[in-house]
Amino acid sequence: MLKSMLAGATASLALLTASSYAIPLTLDSDWQYFAFEGEGSSFSTTFEFTLTETAYLAVTDAYLAGDQFEIFLNGDSIGLTSVPLGFEDEIDDDFDFAFGSMLWSSAEIALSPGTYVLSGLAALSPFDGGGAALQLSSTALGGPAFITSEVPIPAAAVLFGTALIAGSATRIRRRKT
C-alpha cells in the first residue's frame, strides 16, 4: 500500500514539474523567444494558452536564416513554417522584420477558442542550434500559412500505384469472365 502511494506521489510530482516548464502565452503580447539545438531537436520549452476568441499564432525564425520548424498543438502537427530563402543572413532578434521577410522561415494560423499546449521541433537547421519566436495576436499579421500535407508525396505515389494495380486487376478479371 505504501509503495503504491509513493509511486502515485512520485508520478504526480513528475507531472507538476513537467507542466511548470510550460510558458504561458498572452494574447497581443510581445514575441516569445525559444531556442533549439539543431535539426531534429525539440524546442527548449513548451507554451500553453487559452483563447476565448479567435486568435492568430505567428512563428518566425530569426538570428541566422536557414531554419524551418514543425509546430504541434496539443500533440498534433499543424504543419511546417515556410521554406527559408536565406542562408546565414543575420538580424539578431528583430522578429517583426524576420516574420515579414521571405529570407527567414515563418508561418501564421488562425486558432479557434480553446486551450492549447504548443511544442515544436527544428525540421531543418544547418546550424548547431538557434533561436526563434512566436506570438499570439488578435489580428492577422499577414504571414504565410503553415505547410501541410494530408498524405506525404511518397505515400501518395504508393497509394496511387496500389489503386492503379487493383483497378487493372479487376478489369482483367472481368474480361476473363
C-alpha positions in Angstrom: 0.0 0.0 0.0 2.8 2.4 1.0 4.7 1.6 -2.2 1.7 2.4 -4.4 1.1 5.7 -2.6 4.8 6.6 -3.0 4.6 5.7 -6.7 1.5 7.8 -7.2 3.0 10.8 -5.3 6.2 10.5 -7.5 4.1 10.4 -10.7 2.1 13.4 -9.6 5.2 15.3 -8.7 6.7 14.5 -12.1 3.6 15.8 -13.9 3.6 19.0 -11.8 7.3 19.5 -12.5 6.8 18.9 -16.3 3.9 21.3 -16.6 5.7 24.0 -14.7 8.2 24.4 -17.6 5.4 25.4 -20.0 5.5 29.2 -20.6 2.0 30.9 -20.6 1.4 32.9 -23.7 -0.7 36.1 -23.5 -2.8 37.4 -26.4 -1.3 40.6 -28.0 1.9 40.5 -26.1 5.4 40.7 -27.5 7.2 37.9 -29.3 8.1 35.0 -27.1 11.7 33.6 -27.7 12.5 29.9 -27.8 15.7 28.0 -28.5 16.6 24.7 -30.2 19.7 22.6 -30.5 19.8 21.9 -34.2 18.0 19.8 -36.8 15.5 17.3 -35.3 15.7 18.8 -31.8 12.7 19.9 -29.8 12.1 23.5 -28.7 13.7 24.4 -25.4 10.3 24.9 -23.8 6.6 24.3 -24.4 4.0 27.0 -24.3 0.4 27.0 -23.1 -2.5 29.3 -23.6 -6.3 29.5 -23.5 -8.3 31.5 -26.1 -11.8 32.9 -25.6 -11.9 34.2 -29.1 -10.3 33.5 -32.5 -6.6 34.5 -32.4 -3.6 34.2 -34.7 -0.5 32.2 -33.9 2.7 33.5 -35.7 6.0 31.7 -35.6 9.3 33.0 -37.1 12.9 32.1 -37.3 15.4 34.9 -36.5 19.1 35.4 -36.0 20.7 33.3 -38.8 18.3 32.5 -41.7 18.1 28.8 -42.7 15.9 27.1 -40.1 12.4 25.7 -40.6 10.0 24.4 -37.8 7.2 21.9 -37.3 4.7 23.1 -34.8 2.4 20.9 -32.7 -0.7 22.0 -30.9 -2.0 19.5 -28.2 0.3 16.9 -29.7 -0.9 17.2 -33.3 1.2 18.7 -36.0 -0.3 21.8 -37.7 2.5 21.8 -40.3 5.8 23.4 -41.2 6.8 27.0 -41.3 7.7 28.4 -44.8 10.9 27.2 -46.6 13.6 29.8 -45.8 15.0 31.6 -48.8 18.0 32.9 -47.0 21.1 31.2 -45.5 23.2 32.8 -42.8 21.6 36.2 -43.3 21.7 37.7 -39.8 19.3 40.1 -38.0 19.6 39.2 -34.3 16.2 39.3 -32.5 14.2 41.6 -34.9 11.3 39.2 -35.0 9.0 41.6 -36.8 11.5 42.0 -39.7 12.1 38.3 -39.9 8.4 37.5 -40.0 7.9 40.0 -42.9 10.9 38.7 -44.9 11.0 35.6 -47.1 14.6 35.0 -46.1 13.5 33.6 -42.7 11.1 30.8 -42.2 7.7 31.8 -40.8 4.0 30.9 -40.7 0.7 32.0 -39.3 -2.6 30.2 -38.5 -6.0 31.3 -37.1 -6.9 29.4 -33.9 -10.4 28.8 -32.5 -11.3 29.4 -28.9 -9.8 26.6 -26.7 -6.9 25.5 -24.5 -3.7 24.7 -26.2 -0.2 23.3 -25.4 2.3 24.2 -28.1 5.6 22.4 -28.8 7.8 22.1 -31.8 11.0 20.9 -33.4 13.6 22.2 -35.8 12.7 20.3 -39.0 15.6 22.0 -40.9 18.6 23.6 -39.4 22.0 24.0 -41.0 23.5 25.1 -37.6 24.1 23.5 -34.2 21.3 25.5 -32.7 19.5 28.8 -32.8 16.6 30.9 -31.7 13.2 31.9 -33.0 10.0 33.3 -31.6 6.2 33.0 -31.6 3.4 35.4 -30.8 -0.4 35.3 -30.3 -2.3 38.2 -31.8 -6.0 39.2 -32.0 -5.4 40.4 -35.6 -3.6 38.6 -38.5 0.0 39.7 -39.2 -0.2 38.7 -42.8 2.3 35.9 -42.8 2.3 32.7 -44.9 0.2 29.7 -43.9 1.7 26.6 -42.4 2.7 24.0 -45.0 0.6 20.9 -44.5 0.2 17.7 -46.4 -2.6 15.2 -45.7 -0.7 12.5 -47.5 3.1 12.9 -47.9 4.2 12.8 -51.5 6.0 9.4 -51.4 3.0 7.9 -49.6 0.6 9.4 -52.2 2.6 7.7 -55.0 2.3 4.3 -53.2 -1.4 4.8 -52.7 -1.9 5.8 -56.4 0.2 2.9 -57.6 -1.8 0.4 -55.4 -5.1 1.8 -56.7 -3.9 1.5 -60.3 -2.8 -2.1 -59.8 -6.1 -3.0 -58.1 -8.1 -1.4 -60.8 -6.2 -3.1 -63.6 -6.5 -6.5 -61.8 -10.3 -6.0 -61.5 -10.6 -5.1 -65.2 -8.5 -8.1 -66.3 -10.6 -10.4 -64.1 -13.8 -9.0 -65.6 -12.6 -9.7 -69.2 -11.8 -13.3 -68.4 -15.4 -14.0 -67.2 
